[in-house]
């Protein structure tokens, strides 16, 4: 995220407001020179970041410098955002209410002074000192650069070019299946076969990226259309396994309603009653061997109440899983055949070219495909990159890249090559997805608003930012970084998922910035984490990261006292998602979250919202979906520009 972050900071620093801040914080000598130095130094560093991002994967000294720089850039951004917030406060408290309302919608383009008349001297003094301190930190960081041997890159990726592309009209869904006709026929035959067991099990086993889930999805949807099985259910298992959660999700998938019972025994009885006497089909996606024997026996016992001919299909990376569940049929997915690899690559890579406009690239393309070693996900990803490469030289550069041979064992060469080709703003949008738990259905509109809250789409406000974000989403989809698309009646994509491998890749890039802690997970957070998803904010492992957080997603908070405490601690928070929690009261201290832009209170038990909510001058998105008990809004809610 460093290059885009530095760009955003520079964008703020070079506004006409520099002259104002120089005047207003004059209590600290030469603060104008401090800001000028920041602009000059960050400008120089920016041209080195593309090379630094590539080298930091293998070079520990570059990585250390890179991480320190990101920390400084985040802190500068926080100072500027606080300054911006003081401006909003000044406008909001202005005596001329009509002028206030008019200026409020233009605040991103017009930096009025936040420090005059009523603003305490202490605020000016503190902000000025922070600017001076950050400039000194940047100078120290810059002294390390000569020893890193970084290469200056040429400006090549333009922020403004992307939204003008007509991406939607040429959208090619890269999720389609290639080369699995035999395996598909085998699954369909097994579904029709008579088995000795009343409820029989099949396992689809394969290496990550081989298309297990996509293949079973294809079969699942076809069976839904035929109505042979009723009910049909799909649940993602993953790790760590919580049998109560699993039972709830299976019941909800079967009935369309969340079960109203709690406790493992009650849920398993409810599950047994739900499928009793019915010929069902259940997909358990992404099953892992850890603790499998413990929970599988209990789950299978409840499912055995189904009718003769009921079927369970499991997808897994591990042969061990297939053995433990006593599969009556095992399908091993292997590498795609050469012909299928080439067909898949051509469909995506040449989708923007006429049939007569790519003959000279086919030979190079075939060599690139061979480097993917028959892995469908790798082929889709690299093909998504190649559709933007126009010349023979660009194609040869990808083919001859040393990334194919020297990338670490935990990184996919095709993913890394595609990622390095992203413009900086697209990189940060992709990496932010690492804070969203695996297998989550991501709504396009939600993701765009989350990006907007972090400032990834620019800082001018308005609906145009959502248009830009929509274009970024489509671009990532076209490059095969998203999958499992759901579309509305008009054929427009409304949601997607991220493949586990792609999610792991995003996490590897943001290990010091994004963290997801699952229930019963012993995952610990780096103290530099900025974006966090956690079931319990009282976890001692995350107490040391609160002051840095820009994103907090948690669904367990129910005590307003906890939120009061967090409001005092989360001084940099931009996004707060408390949806699906049992929260009954939002405390007035929420007004302390000065930087907050995105607040999701959907499916909570709130009955009213505090008036102090209207002091969140930066708020862009307030979500109150399915708040059935909410009966009172703040009187000043209309003053929020949301």
C-alpha positions in Angstrom: 0.0 0.0 0.0 3.0 2.3 0.4 3.1 3.8 -3.1 -0.6 4.8 -3.1 -0.4 5.9 0.5 2.6 8.2 -0.2 0.7 9.5 -3.3 -2.4 10.4 -1.1 -0.2 12.1 1.5 1.5 14.2 -1.2 -1.9 15.1 -2.7 -2.9 16.6 0.6 0.4 18.3 1.2 0.5 20.1 -2.1 -2.9 21.8 -1.7 -3.2 25.6 -1.2 -3.7 24.8 2.5 0.0 24.6 3.0 0.2 28.4 3.1 -2.6 28.5 5.7 -1.1 25.9 8.0 2.2 27.7 7.8 0.5 30.8 9.1 -1.8 29.1 11.6 0.8 27.0 13.3 3.4 29.7 13.4 3.9 29.1 17.2 6.4 26.5 16.1 9.3 28.0 14.2 9.9 27.1 10.5 6.9 24.7 10.3 6.5 25.8 6.7 9.9 24.5 5.9 9.0 21.2 7.7 6.1 20.8 5.3 8.2 21.7 2.3 10.8 19.1 3.3 8.1 16.5 3.7 6.8 17.2 0.2 10.3 17.1 -1.3 11.4 13.9 0.5 8.2 12.0 -0.2 8.4 13.0 -3.8 11.9 11.5 -4.1 11.0 8.3 -2.2 7.8 7.7 -4.3 9.8 7.0 -7.4 11.7 4.2 -5.6 8.7 2.4 -4.2 7.9 0.2 -7.2 11.3 -1.3 -7.1 11.3 -1.5 -3.2 8.0 -3.4 -3.2 9.5 -6.1 -5.5 12.8 -6.4 -3.6 11.3 -6.4 -0.1 9.9 -9.9 -0.7 13.5 -11.4 -0.6 15.6 -8.6 0.9 15.1 -8.2 4.7 16.8 -4.8 4.8 14.6 -3.4 2.1 11.5 -4.8 3.9 12.5 -3.2 7.2 12.9 0.2 5.5 9.7 -0.3 3.5 7.7 -1.1 6.7 9.1 1.9 8.6 8.3 4.2 5.7 4.7 2.9 5.6 4.4 3.7 9.3 5.6 7.2 8.8 3.3 7.8 5.9 0.3 6.5 7.9 1.2 8.9 10.7 1.4 11.9 8.3 -1.9 10.9 6.8 -3.4 10.8 10.3 -2.2 14.3 11.1 -3.6 15.6 7.8 -6.9 13.9 8.5 -7.1 15.4 11.9 -6.5 18.8 10.4 -9.2 18.2 7.9 -11.6 17.1 10.7 -10.9 20.4 12.6 -12.0 22.2 9.4 -15.3 20.3 9.4 -15.8 21.1 13.0 -15.2 24.8 12.4 -17.7 24.9 9.5 -20.3 22.9 11.5 -20.1 25.4 14.4 -20.2 28.5 12.2 -22.8 31.1 13.1 -23.9 31.3 9.5 -25.8 28.0 9.1 -26.6 28.5 5.5 -22.9 29.1 4.7 -22.0 26.1 6.9 -24.3 23.8 4.9 -23.0 25.1 1.6 -19.4 24.7 2.5 -19.8 21.3 4.1 -20.4 19.6 0.8 -17.2 21.3 -0.6 -14.9 20.6 2.3 -12.6 18.3 0.4 -11.9 20.9 -2.2 -11.7 23.9 0.1 -9.3 23.9 3.2 -10.6 26.6 5.5 -8.5 27.3 8.6 -9.4 25.1 11.5 -7.3 27.0 14.0 -8.7 30.6 14.0 -10.6 32.3 16.9 -12.2 29.5 18.9 -9.6 26.8 18.3 -7.3 26.2 21.3 -3.7 27.1 20.9 -2.9 23.7 22.2 -4.3 22.1 19.0 -2.1 24.2 16.8 1.0 23.5 18.9 0.4 19.7 19.0 -0.2 19.4 15.3 2.8 21.5 14.4 5.0 19.5 16.6 3.8 16.2 15.1 4.6 17.6 11.6 8.1 18.5 12.8 8.6 15.1 14.4 7.4 13.2 11.4 9.7 15.2 9.1 12.7 14.2 11.3 11.6 10.5 11.2 11.4 10.7 7.4 14.9 12.2 7.2 16.3 9.4 9.3 14.4 6.9 7.1 15.8 8.5 3.9 19.4 8.1 5.1 19.1 4.4 4.7 18.1 4.5 1.0 21.6 4.7 -0.6 22.6 1.4 0.9 19.5 -0.4 -0.5 20.4 0.2 -4.2 16.9 0.9 -5.3 16.1 1.8 -8.9 14.0 4.8 -9.8 10.9 3.8 -11.8 9.2 5.7 -14.5 5.7 6.9 -13.9 3.5 4.5 -15.8 0.2 3.8 -14.0 -2.3 6.6 -14.2 -5.0 6.9 -11.6 -7.4 8.7 -14.0 -7.2 6.3 -16.9 -9.0 3.3 -15.2 -12.6 4.5 -14.7 -13.0 5.5 -18.3 -12.6 2.0 -19.6 -15.8 0.1 -20.5 -15.0 -2.9 -18.4 -18.5 -4.1 -17.7 -19.4 -4.3 -21.4 -16.5 -6.6 -22.1 -16.7 -8.6 -18.9 -15.5 -12.1 -19.2 -16.4 -14.3 -16.3 -13.1 -16.1 -15.5 -14.9 -18.6 -13.2 -16.1 -20.8 -16.0 -14.9 -24.4 -16.0 -12.4 -25.8 -18.6 -11.2 -29.3 -19.0 -13.2 -31.1 -16.3 -15.9 -32.8 -18.4 -14.8 -36.3 -17.3 -14.8 -35.4 -13.6 -18.1 -33.6 -13.9 -19.7 -36.7 -15.6 -18.3 -38.9 -12.8 -19.9 -36.8 -10.1 -23.2 -36.7 -11.9 -23.2 -40.5 -12.3 -22.4 -41.0 -8.6 -25.4 -38.7 -7.7 -27.7 -41.0 -9.7 -26.2 -44.2 -8.4 -27.7 -46.4 -5.6 -25.4 -46.7 -2.6 -25.5 -49.2 0.3 -25.4 -46.4 2.8 -28.6 -44.3 3.2 -26.5 -41.1 3.2 -23.3 -41.6 1.1 -20.3 -39.4 0.8 -18.0 -38.4 -2.1 -14.7 -36.5 -1.7 -13.2 -34.2 -4.4 -9.5 -34.0 -3.6 -7.0 -31.6 -5.3 -4.3 -29.1 -4.8 -5.3 -25.5 -4.1 -6.1 -23.7 -7.4 -7.1 -26.9 -9.3 -10.8 -25.9 -9.3 -12.4 -28.2 -6.8 -15.0 -25.7 -5.6 -15.8 -24.4 -9.1 -16.4 -27.9 -10.4 -18.7 -28.8 -7.5 -20.5 -25.5 -7.8 -21.3 -26.3 -11.5 -22.8 -29.6 -10.5 -24.7 -28.1 -7.5 -26.4 -25.5 -9.6 -27.4 -28.0 -12.3 -28.9 -30.3 -9.6 -30.8 -27.3 -8.2 -32.4 -26.8 -11.6 -33.5 -30.5 -11.8 -35.1 -30.6 -8.3 -33.9 -34.2 -7.8 -32.7 -33.4 -4.2 -34.6 -31.4 -1.7 -33.2 -29.7 0.2 -29.8 -28.8 -1.4 -27.3 -27.2 1.0 -23.9 -25.6 0.6 -21.7 -24.7 3.6 -18.0 -23.7 3.6 -16.2 -25.4 6.5 -12.6 -24.1 6.5 -10.6 -23.7 9.7 -11.0 -23.5 12.6 -14.2 -25.7 12.8 -17.0 -24.6 15.1 -19.6 -27.4 15.0 -22.3 -25.1 16.3 -21.7 -22.6 13.6 -21.6 -25.4 11.0 -24.9 -26.9 12.2 -26.5 -23.4 12.1 -25.4 -22.7 8.6 -26.5 -26.1 7.3 -30.0 -25.6 8.8 -30.2 -22.0 7.4 -29.1 -23.3 4.0 -31.8 -25.9 4.1 -34.7 -23.8 5.4 -33.7 -20.2 4.5 -34.1 -19.2 8.2 -31.6 -19.0 11.1 -32.4 -21.6 13.8 -33.8 -20.1 17.0 -32.2 -22.7 19.2 -28.8 -22.6 20.9 -26.4 -25.2 22.2 -24.7 -27.9 20.3 -27.1 -30.8 21.3 -30.2 -28.8 20.5 -28.8 -27.7 17.1 -27.8 -31.2 16.1 -31.4 -32.4 17.0 -32.8 -29.5 15.0 -30.6 -30.5 12.0 -31.7 -34.1 12.3 -35.3 -33.0 12.2 -34.7 -30.7 9.3 -33.4 -33.5 6.9 -35.5 -36.3 8.4 -37.0 -38.4 5.6 -35.8 -36.1 2.9 -33.4 -37.0 0.1 -30.9 -34.1 0.4 -27.7 -33.0 -1.1 -25.1 -31.3 1.1 -21.8 -29.7 -0.1 -19.1 -29.3 2.6 -16.6 -27.1 1.0 -12.9 -26.9 2.0 -12.7 -29.5 4.8 -9.4 -29.8 6.7 -8.2 -32.9 8.6 -7.5 -31.1 12.0 -10.0 -32.4 14.6 -12.1 -33.9 11.8 -12.8 -37.2 13.5 -14.1 -35.3 16.5 -16.8 -33.3 14.8 -17.5 -35.4 11.7 -19.0 -38.3 13.7 -21.4 -36.0 15.5 -22.5 -34.2 12.3 -22.9 -37.4 10.2 -25.0 -39.0 12.9 -27.5 -36.1 12.7 -27.5 -36.2 8.9 -28.2 -40.0 8.8 -31.9 -39.2 9.4 -32.1 -38.3 5.7 -33.8 -40.5 3.2 -32.2 -43.2 1.1 -30.2 -41.7 -1.7 -29.1 -38.6 0.2 -25.6 -37.4 -0.9 -22.8 -35.4 0.7 -20.0 -34.0 -1.4 -16.8 -32.9 0.3 -14.1 -30.8 -1.3 -10.6 -30.9 0.3 -6.9 -30.6 -0.3 -6.2 -33.7 1.7 -6.5 -37.4 0.9 -6.7 -38.0 4.6 -10.0 -36.3 4.8 -11.5 -38.6 2.2 -10.4 -41.6 4.2 -11.7 -40.3 7.5 -15.3 -39.6 6.2 -15.3 -43.1 4.5 -16.0 -41.8 1.0 -17.7 -44.2 -1.3 -16.2 -42.3 -4.2 -13.0 -40.2 -4.5 -12.2 -37.9 -7.4 -8.6 -36.7 -7.6 -8.3 -33.5 -9.6 -5.0 -33.3 -11.4 -3.3 -30.7 -13.7 -5.3 -29.6 -16.8 -4.3 -31.1 -20.1 -2.2 -28.8 -22.4 -5.2 -28.3 -24.8 -7.5 -27.3 -21.9 -4.8 -25.0 -20.5 -4.4 -23.2 -23.8 -8.2 -22.9 -24.3 -8.6 -21.3 -20.9 -5.8 -18.9 -21.4 -7.0 -17.8 -24.9 -10.5 -17.1 -23.7 -9.3 -14.6 -21.2 -6.0 -13.2 -22.6 -7.4 -12.5 -26.1 -10.9 -11.4 -25.0 -10.1 -7.8 -25.9 -8.6 -8.6 -29.3 -10.1 -9.6 -32.6 -9.4 -13.0 -34.0 -6.9 -11.6 -36.5 -5.1 -9.5 -33.9 -3.2 -12.0 -31.8 -1.6 -14.6 -34.1 1.8 -13.1 -33.4 1.4 -13.5 -29.7 0.2 -17.1 -29.6 3.7 -18.7 -29.5 4.8 -16.6 -26.6 1.4 -17.3 -24.9 1.9 -21.0 -25.2 5.3 -20.7 -23.5 3.7 -18.6 -20.7 1.0 -21.2 -20.2 3.5 -24.0 -19.8 5.0 -22.1 -16.8 1.6 -22.4 -15.1 2.1 -26.1 -14.9 -1.6 -27.0 -15.5 -3.0 -25.1 -12.5 -6.3 -23.4 -13.6 -6.1 -20.5 -11.1 -2.5 -19.7 -12.2 -3.6 -19.7 -15.9 -6.6 -17.5 -15.2 -4.5 -15.0 -13.3 -1.7 -14.6 -15.8 -4.3 -14.5 -18.6 -6.0 -11.7 -16.8 -2.7 -9.8 -16.8 -1.9 -10.5 -20.5 -5.1 -9.0 -21.8 -3.6 -5.6 -20.9 -0.3 -6.3 -22.5 -0.3 -4.9 -26.0 3.1 -5.5 -27.6 5.3 -8.5 -28.3 8.0 -6.9 -26.0 5.5 -6.8 -23.1 4.6 -10.4 -23.6 8.2 -11.5 -23.8 9.0 -9.6 -20.6 6.4 -11.6 -18.7 7.6 -14.9 -20.3 11.2 -14.1 -19.4 10.6 -12.8 -15.9 12.9 -14.3 -13.2 9.8 -14.4 -10.9 8.9 -17.8 -12.5 12.0 -19.3 -11.1 12.9 -17.4 -8.0 9.6 -16.6 -6.2 9.3 -18.0 -2.7 7.5 -21.3 -2.2 4.5 -19.7 -0.5 3.9 -17.3 -3.4 2.3 -18.0 -6.8 4.5 -16.6 -9.7 1.4 -15.8 -11.7 -0.3 -13.9 -8.9 2.9 -12.0 -8.1 3.5 -11.0 -11.7 -0.1 -9.8 -12.0 0.1 -7.9 -8.8 3.3 -6.1 -9.7 1.5 -4.9 -12.9 -1.3 -3.3 -10.9 -1.4 0.5 -10.6 -0.7 1.6 -7.0 -4.3 2.4 -6.2 -5.5 -1.1 -7.4 -2.8 -2.7 -5.2 -4.2 -1.1 -2.0 -7.8 -2.0 -2.9 -6.8 -5.6 -3.4 -4.6 -5.9 -0.3 -7.4 -4.4 1.8 -9.5 -7.5 1.0 -7.1 -9.5 3.4 -9.1 -8.0 6.4 -12.3 -9.8 5.2 -12.4 -13.4 6.4 -12.0 -16.3 3.9 -15.1 -17.5 2.1 -17.0 -14.4 2.8 -19.5 -13.3 0.1 -18.4 -9.7 -0.6 -21.0 -7.3 -1.9 -19.6 -5.0 -4.5 -21.3 -2.0 -3.0 -20.0 -2.8 0.5 -16.4 -3.3 -0.8 -16.5 0.0 -2.7 -17.7 1.9 0.4 -15.0 0.3 2.5 -12.3 1.4 0.0 -13.8 4.8 0.0 -13.7 5.0 3.8 -9.9 4.4 3.7 -9.4 7.1 1.0 -8.3 4.6 -1.7 -10.6 6.2 -4.2 -9.5 9.7 -3.8 -10.7 12.5 -1.5 -13.1 14.6 -3.5 -16.3 13.0 -2.1 -19.6 12.4 -3.9 -21.0 9.6 -6.1 -18.2 9.9 -8.5 -16.0 8.0 -6.0 -18.4 5.1 -6.0 -18.1 5.0 -9.8 -14.4 4.9 -9.6 -14.6 2.1 -6.9 -16.9 0.1 -9.2 -14.4 0.3 -12.0 -11.7 -0.9 -9.6 -13.8 -3.8 -8.6 -14.5 -4.7 -12.2 -10.7 -4.5 -13.0 -9.8 -6.9 -10.2 -12.6 -9.3 -11.4 -11.3 -9.1 -15.0 -7.8 -10.0 -13.7 -9.2 -13.1 -12.0 -8.5 -11.9 -8.4 -12.2 -12.3 -7.7 -14.5 -15.3 -8.4 -17.9 -16.8 -7.7 -19.8 -13.9 -9.0 -23.5 -13.3 -8.3 -25.4 -11.1 -10.7 -28.6 -9.2 -10.6 -31.5 -9.3 -13.1 -29.6 -7.0 -15.5 -26.5 -9.1 -15.5 -24.4 -6.7 -13.4 -22.1 -8.3 -10.8 -23.3 -7.6 -7.2 -21.1 -9.9 -5.2 -18.1 -12.2 -5.3 -15.7 -14.3 -3.3 -11.9 -14.5 -3.2 -10.2 -17.9 -3.8 -8.3 -19.1 -0.7 -5.0 -19.0 -2.5 -5.6 -15.4 -3.6 -6.7 -14.5 -0.1 -3.5 -16.1 1.3 -1.5 -14.1 -1.2 -3.2 -10.9 -0.1 -2.4 -11.7 3.6 1.2 -12.4 2.8 1.5 -8.9 1.3 -0.2 -7.3 4.3 1.0 -9.4 7.2 1.9 -6.3 9.2 -1.2 -4.3 8.2 -4.2 -6.7 8.0 -5.2 -9.4 10.5 -8.1 -11.8 10.8 -8.6 -13.6 14.1 -11.2 -16.4 14.1 -13.1 -17.7 17.0 -10.9 -20.0 19.2 -8.0 -18.9 17.1 -4.6 -18.3 18.8 -3.5 -15.9 16.0 -1.5 -12.9 17.4 -1.4 -9.5 15.8 1.6 -7.6 14.8 1.7 -4.3 16.7 1.6 -2.4 13.4 -1.7 -3.8 12.3 -4.0 -1.2 10.9 -7.0 -3.3 9.8 -8.5 -6.0 12.1 -11.3 -8.5 12.1 -11.7 -10.1 15.5 -14.5 -11.9 17.4 -13.5 -10.5 20.7 -11.9 -7.1 21.2 -10.9 -8.0 24.8 -8.4 -10.5 23.4 -5.0 -9.6 25.0 -3.2 -10.3 21.8 -4.8 -7.3 20.1 -4.7 -4.8 23.0 -1.4 -3.4 21.7 -2.7 -2.5 18.2 -5.8 -0.4 19.1 -4.1 3.0 18.8 -3.1 2.2 15.1 -6.4 0.7 13.9 -8.1 2.1 10.9 -10.5 -0.8 10.5 -12.3 -2.8 13.2 -14.8 -5.5 12.2 -16.3 -7.4 15.2 -19.7 -8.9 15.8 -19.5 -9.8 19.4 -19.8 -6.4 21.2 -23.0 -6.0 23.2 -22.0 -3.8 26.0 -22.1 -0.1 25.3 -19.4 0.4 28.0 -16.9 -1.5 25.8 -17.7 0.8 22.9 -17.2 3.8 25.1 -13.7 2.5 26.0 -12.9 1.7 22.4 -14.1 5.2 21.3 -11.4 6.7 23.5 -8.7 4.3 22.3 -9.4 4.0 18.5 -8.2 7.5 17.7 -7.4 6.7 14.0 -10.4 4.5 13.2 -12.0 5.0 9.7 -14.2 1.9 9.6 -16.2 0.3 12.3 -18.4 -2.7 11.6 -20.5 -3.9 14.6 -23.2 -5.6 12.5 -24.9 -8.8 13.7 -24.0 -8.1 17.3 -26.5 -7.9 20.2 -25.8 -4.2 20.8 -28.7 -2.4 22.4 -27.2 1.0 23.0 -24.7 3.1 21.1 -22.9 5.4 23.6 -22.5 9.1 23.1 -18.7 8.7 23.2 -18.9 7.5 19.6 -18.4 11.2 18.7 -14.8 10.8 19.7 -14.2 8.7 16.6 -13.3 11.9 14.7 -11.9 10.1 11.6 -14.8 7.6 11.2 -16.2 7.3 7.7 -18.0 3.9 7.7 -20.3 2.7 10.4 -22.2 -0.6 10.1 -24.9 -1.2 12.8 -27.0 -3.6 10.7 -28.9 -6.4 12.5 -28.2 -5.0 15.9 -30.8 -4.6 18.7 -30.5 -0.8 18.9 -33.6 1.1 19.7 -32.3 4.6 19.1 -29.1 6.5 18.0 -27.5 9.2 20.1 -27.4 12.8 19.0 -23.6 12.7 19.3 -23.6 10.6 16.2 -24.2 13.8 14.2 -20.8 15.1 15.2 -19.1 12.5 13.1 -18.3 15.0 10.4 -16.4 12.6 8.2 -19.1 9.9 8.1 -19.8 8.8 4.6 -21.7 5.5 5.1 -24.1 4.6 7.9 -25.7 1.2 7.6 -28.8 0.3 9.6 -30.2 -2.7 7.6 -32.6 -5.0 9.5 -32.5 -3.0 12.8 -36.0 -4.1 13.6 -36.1 -2.4 17.0 -34.8 1.0 15.9 -37.5 3.6 16.4 -35.7 6.9 16.9 -33.0 8.7 14.9 -31.1 11.8 16.1 -32.7 15.1 15.4 -29.6 16.3 13.5 -29.4 13.2 11.3 -30.2 15.3 8.2 -27.0 17.3 8.7 -24.8 14.3 8.0 -23.5 14.1 4.4 -24.1 10.4 4.0 
